[in-house]
Amino acid sequence: GCKRLRYVLYEAALSLVGRNSEFKAIHKYYRTRKENPLKKMQSVVAIVCKVIRIFYVILTKGVDYDPLKMMGDIRRPQVQVA
């Protein structure tokens, strides 16, 4: 793909991780999950993909941004208390 577009998307994701609490939580989850934790750059690239999907849905379906729905997309293993 376009090198400049990748750079701009990466920088935008870094800004989101630094300033937005929902994206900061997603970044922390990706970095600290028990199975297959990601390195910092891998996590930011995963967030770039998520941002692209969010933009696509907002533009095609005309829905509003919902942080609760975005956070609900992350599948976390449920801890069962015996």
N, C-alpha and C positions, 0 to 999 in steps of 0.2 A: 504494500500500500504506500500511500504518500507519507514521506518521512516527516514533513512539517505537520501534517494532520495528527500523526501519532504523537509527536512532541507536544502539540497543543492539548490533546486529550490527556496525556500523562500529567502535564502541568496543571490542568483543570482538576484532575482527580487528586493531586497532591493538595491543592487548595481546598477542595471539599473535605479531605481527611483532616486538614488542619483547622477548619472553621465550622464544619457541620457536625453536630453531635451524632446524628444517625450514621453518617458515613465513617465517622471516627470509631463508632461501636462495631461496624462491619469490619473495618480494618483490623481492629483489635481481635475480633473473633477469628478472622482468617489467619492472623499471626499466632494465636495461642490455642487453636483447637487441638484436641488430643490426637486425632488421626489426621495425618497429612497437613501439618502446619505449613504455611507459606512463608517465604522470605519477604522482606519489605517490598521489593520491586514486583514480585509476583502478585502480592496482595493488591498493590496499586493498579496493576494491569487488570486484575479481576474486577476491581472497582470501575475502571474505565469501561469494561464490557457491560457492567451493570448500568452505568450512566447512559451508555448508548441505547440499551434496551428501554430504559425509562423515557428517554427523549423520544424514541420511536413510538412508544405507546401513547405518550402525551400528544404527539403530532398527528398520529393516524386516527386515534379514537376520540380525541378531544377531551380526555379526562383530566382532572386536576391531580397534582402531585400529592400522594398520600404516604407519609413516612411510616405509618403503621403497617400498611400493606407491603412496603418495601422491606421492612424489618421482618415481617412474617414470612417472606420468601426464603429466609435462611432456615435450613432444616437442622435443628439442634437435637442431638440424641436426648431423649427424656431420661432423667435420672429417677429410678424407681427406689423408693424407700421401703425397706422390708420391716 
